[in-house]
């Protein structure tokens, strides 16, 4: 039987099933609805890390024992969480004027960095999904299995990444997989892997804000989309990413990058730090 690490290396992603049971999912969803008063605040799309790290009910979702054990298998015992914690609420990504709306690779902003070519490079996004991913309502992601792989590494770096971009476009057209995730499933996928939010088919589920953001109107029912996201990696990959995030924070004025300016543990909530230390979890530092 192929191991979790081998699956990740081969396909660029793994699915950890049933990390949360139905009762736990209902409690988390209800807590989000009440805490952020979504009945009266239906336009809320993101809950950022600065709020999450003050609320143990929310941040503990990222640190389930089954999640940590799975991450150790993939990234090694010394793996680290990037503290870019976020909760997406009925958000389906950016509608771009490209070959497919919403498709992207998370590593794109880092440019043609040589560290992406390392054989043992391990850096990933982790998504915790609190609803079905269905063709009717969306709720999860589409991705391209194996699309993280980079070939012809002996060529000049910029040519290698130009070829990768062409391969990404072909993968999106011919290797587009709809992932049938269920509530309580975790998907861990390589930062170089092309992916996109799975979009609902029902036209009246969409509202366009600022002409480039795709959101769902009917946002409070059982088919509403709640996803917890953060990045995870082997410890040797975090310094480059944290430096890059800090540089982005100087130009992109969004609360998302607050984590890149905060020193752990000094600038973090004391209860959060205690939780992290008690559970022997490693948080990436600036």
C-alpha positions as CSV (number, residue, x, y, z in Angstrom):
1,X,0.0,0.0,0.0
2,X,1.4,3.4,-1.0
3,X,2.2,5.6,2.0
4,X,0.8,9.1,2.7
5,X,4.2,10.6,1.9
6,X,4.5,8.7,-1.4
7,X,1.0,9.8,-2.4
8,X,1.9,13.4,-1.7
9,X,5.2,13.2,-3.7
10,X,3.5,11.4,-6.6
11,X,0.2,13.3,-6.9
12,X,1.1,16.6,-5.2
13,X,-1.8,16.2,-2.7
14,X,-3.4,13.9,-0.2
15,X,-6.9,13.7,1.4
16,X,-7.2,12.8,5.0
17,X,-10.7,11.5,5.5
18,X,-13.1,12.0,8.4
19,X,-10.9,14.1,10.7
20,X,-14.0,15.6,12.2
21,X,-17.3,13.8,12.7
22,X,-20.8,15.1,11.8
23,X,-21.5,16.4,15.3
24,X,-18.2,18.3,15.5
25,X,-18.8,19.8,12.1
26,X,-22.2,21.1,13.1
27,X,-20.8,22.7,16.2
28,X,-18.0,24.4,14.4
29,X,-20.3,25.7,11.7
30,X,-22.8,27.0,14.3
31,X,-20.0,28.6,16.2
32,X,-18.8,30.5,13.1
33,X,-22.4,31.6,12.3
34,X,-23.0,33.0,15.8
35,X,-19.5,34.4,16.5
36,X,-19.4,36.5,13.4
37,X,-23.2,37.2,13.2
38,X,-23.4,36.0,9.7
39,X,-27.2,36.5,9.7
40,X,-26.5,40.3,9.8
41,X,-23.0,40.2,8.3
42,X,-23.6,38.1,5.2
43,X,-20.8,39.9,3.2
44,X,-18.1,38.6,5.4
45,X,-15.7,36.5,3.3
46,X,-12.6,36.1,5.4
47,X,-11.7,35.7,9.1
48,X,-8.0,36.4,9.4
49,X,-5.4,35.0,11.7
50,X,-5.3,38.0,14.0
51,X,-8.8,37.0,15.1
52,X,-8.4,33.3,14.9
53,X,-5.4,33.1,17.3
54,X,-7.5,34.8,20.0
55,X,-10.2,32.1,19.9
56,X,-9.3,28.5,20.9
57,X,-12.5,27.1,19.4
58,X,-11.2,28.3,16.0
59,X,-7.5,27.8,16.2
60,X,-7.7,24.3,17.7
61,X,-9.3,23.2,14.5
62,X,-5.9,23.3,12.8
63,X,-4.2,21.2,15.4
64,X,-6.2,18.0,15.6
65,X,-4.0,15.0,16.6
66,X,-4.9,13.2,13.4
67,X,-3.8,16.2,11.3
68,X,-0.5,16.6,13.2
69,X,0.3,12.9,12.8
70,X,-0.4,13.1,9.1
71,X,1.7,16.2,8.6
72,X,4.6,14.4,10.4
73,X,4.4,11.5,8.0
74,X,4.5,13.9,5.0
75,X,6.9,16.7,6.2
76,X,8.9,15.1,9.0
77,X,8.7,15.4,12.8
78,X,10.2,18.9,12.6
79,X,7.5,20.3,10.3
80,X,6.1,23.8,10.9
81,X,2.8,25.6,10.6
82,X,3.0,28.9,8.7
83,X,0.7,31.1,10.9
84,X,-1.3,32.5,8.0
85,X,-4.5,31.0,9.4
86,X,-7.7,32.0,7.6
87,X,-11.3,31.0,7.4
88,X,-13.0,31.5,4.0
89,X,-16.7,32.0,4.1
90,X,-18.6,31.5,0.9
91,X,-15.6,32.6,-1.2
92,X,-14.8,31.0,-4.5
93,X,-11.7,32.9,-5.5
94,X,-10.8,35.5,-8.1
95,X,-12.4,35.7,-11.5
96,X,-9.4,36.4,-13.7
97,X,-9.2,37.1,-17.5
98,X,-7.1,34.0,-18.1
99,X,-7.6,30.5,-19.4
100,X,-9.8,29.5,-16.5
101,X,-11.4,31.6,-13.7
102,X,-9.9,31.0,-10.3
103,X,-7.1,28.6,-11.3
104,X,-3.7,29.4,-9.8
105,X,-0.7,28.1,-8.1
106,X,0.0,29.4,-4.6
107,X,3.8,29.7,-5.3
108,X,3.3,32.1,-8.2
109,X,4.0,35.2,-6.2
110,X,7.4,33.9,-5.3
111,X,8.5,33.9,-8.9
112,X,11.0,31.5,-10.5
113,X,12.8,30.7,-7.2
114,X,15.5,28.0,-7.3
115,X,14.3,26.4,-4.1
116,X,11.3,25.1,-6.0
117,X,13.6,22.9,-8.0
118,X,14.9,21.0,-4.9
119,X,14.0,17.3,-5.0
120,X,12.9,17.3,-1.4
121,X,11.0,20.6,-1.5
122,X,7.9,20.3,0.7
123,X,5.6,23.2,1.2
124,X,1.8,22.9,1.0
125,X,-1.6,24.5,1.7
126,X,-3.8,22.6,4.1
127,X,-7.6,23.0,3.7
128,X,-10.1,21.8,6.2
129,X,-13.6,21.5,4.6
130,X,-16.8,21.7,6.6
131,X,-19.2,20.8,3.7
132,X,-19.6,18.5,0.8
133,X,-18.0,19.4,-2.5
134,X,-20.8,19.0,-5.0
135,X,-21.2,19.8,-8.6
136,X,-24.3,21.8,-7.7
137,X,-23.0,24.0,-4.9
138,X,-19.2,23.6,-4.9
139,X,-17.6,23.7,-1.5
140,X,-14.2,22.3,-2.2
141,X,-11.5,22.3,-4.9
142,X,-10.5,21.1,-8.3
143,X,-6.9,20.3,-8.9
144,X,-4.4,18.7,-11.4
145,X,-2.8,15.5,-10.0
146,X,0.9,15.5,-10.6
147,X,0.8,19.1,-11.8
148,X,3.3,20.2,-9.1
149,X,6.2,18.4,-10.9
150,X,8.9,20.4,-12.6
151,X,10.9,18.9,-15.4
152,X,14.1,19.8,-17.4
153,X,15.7,21.3,-14.4
154,X,19.1,21.4,-16.1
155,X,17.9,24.3,-18.3
156,X,18.1,28.0,-17.2
157,X,15.7,28.7,-14.3
158,X,13.5,31.1,-16.2
159,X,13.1,28.6,-19.1
160,X,12.2,25.9,-16.6
161,X,9.4,28.0,-15.2
162,X,8.2,29.1,-18.6
163,X,7.8,25.4,-19.5
164,X,6.0,24.8,-16.1
165,X,3.5,27.6,-16.9
166,X,2.7,26.0,-20.3
167,X,2.3,22.6,-18.6
168,X,0.0,24.2,-16.0
169,X,-2.3,25.5,-18.8
170,X,-2.4,22.1,-20.4
171,X,-3.0,20.4,-17.1
172,X,-5.9,22.7,-16.3
173,X,-7.6,21.8,-19.6
174,X,-6.8,18.1,-19.8
175,X,-6.1,17.0,-16.2
176,X,-8.8,18.9,-14.2
177,X,-10.0,16.7,-11.3
178,X,-13.0,17.5,-9.2
179,X,-12.2,16.3,-5.6
180,X,-15.2,14.8,-3.9
181,X,-14.4,15.9,-0.4
182,X,-16.9,15.4,2.5
183,X,-17.4,17.5,5.6
184,X,-14.5,16.9,8.0
185,X,-12.0,16.0,5.2
186,X,-8.6,17.6,5.0
187,X,-6.7,18.2,1.7
188,X,-3.0,19.0,1.8
189,X,-1.6,20.1,-1.6
190,X,1.8,21.2,-2.9
191,X,2.1,25.0,-3.3
192,X,3.2,24.4,-7.0
193,X,0.0,22.5,-7.8
194,X,-2.6,24.2,-10.1
195,X,-6.0,24.3,-8.3
196,X,-9.2,26.3,-8.1
197,X,-12.3,26.5,-6.0
198,X,-15.0,24.2,-7.3
199,X,-17.8,26.5,-8.6
200,X,-21.5,26.0,-8.2
201,X,-23.4,25.3,-11.4
202,X,-26.5,27.3,-10.3
203,X,-26.3,30.7,-11.9
204,X,-28.2,32.5,-9.2
205,X,-25.7,31.4,-6.6
206,X,-23.3,34.1,-7.7
207,X,-22.8,37.7,-7.0
208,X,-19.9,39.6,-8.5
209,X,-18.3,42.2,-6.2
210,X,-15.7,44.6,-7.6
211,X,-16.0,42.7,-10.9
212,X,-13.5,40.1,-9.9
213,X,-14.7,38.3,-6.9
214,X,-16.9,35.2,-7.0
215,X,-19.2,34.7,-4.0
216,X,-22.4,32.8,-3.2
217,X,-25.6,34.7,-2.3
218,X,-27.3,31.9,-0.4
219,X,-24.6,31.8,2.2
220,X,-26.2,30.5,5.5
221,X,-27.7,27.1,4.6
222,X,-26.3,23.6,4.8
223,X,-24.6,24.2,1.5
224,X,-22.7,27.3,2.6
225,X,-18.9,27.1,2.3
226,X,-16.7,27.3,5.3
227,X,-13.0,26.3,4.9
228,X,-10.0,26.7,7.3
229,X,-6.7,27.2,5.5
230,X,-3.1,27.6,6.4
231,X,0.3,26.6,5.0
232,X,2.5,23.8,6.3
233,X,6.0,22.8,5.4
234,X,9.2,21.1,6.4
235,X,11.1,23.4,8.7
236,X,13.9,24.2,6.2
237,X,11.4,25.7,3.8
238,X,9.8,28.3,6.2
239,X,12.6,31.0,6.2
240,X,12.3,31.8,2.5
241,X,8.6,31.9,2.6
242,X,8.4,34.1,5.7
243,X,10.9,36.6,4.2
244,X,8.8,36.6,1.0
245,X,5.6,37.2,3.0
246,X,7.1,40.1,4.8
247,X,8.1,41.7,1.5
248,X,4.6,41.3,0.2
249,X,3.1,42.8,3.3
250,X,5.0,46.1,2.6
251,X,3.1,46.5,-0.7
252,X,-0.2,44.6,-0.2
253,X,-2.3,46.3,2.5
254,X,-4.4,43.4,3.8
255,X,-4.8,41.9,7.3
256,X,-3.8,38.6,5.7
257,X,-0.1,39.4,6.0
258,X,-0.2,40.5,9.6
259,X,1.4,37.2,10.6
260,X,4.6,38.1,8.7
261,X,5.1,41.2,10.9
262,X,4.5,39.4,14.2
263,X,7.2,37.7,16.2
264,X,6.4,34.4,17.7
265,X,5.9,34.0,20.6
266,X,6.3,37.6,21.8
267,X,3.5,39.1,19.7
268,X,1.0,36.3,20.1
269,X,-1.9,35.8,22.5
270,X,-0.6,34.1,25.6
271,X,-3.3,31.4,25.6
272,X,-2.4,30.5,22.0
273,X,1.3,30.3,22.9
274,X,0.5,28.0,25.8
275,X,-1.6,25.8,23.6
276,X,1.1,25.5,21.0
277,X,3.8,24.7,23.6
278,X,1.6,22.2,25.5
279,X,1.0,20.3,22.3
280,X,4.6,20.6,21.1
281,X,3.6,22.3,17.8
282,X,6.1,24.3,15.8
283,X,5.2,27.7,14.4
284,X,7.3,29.3,11.7
285,X,9.1,32.5,12.9
286,X,10.2,35.6,11.0
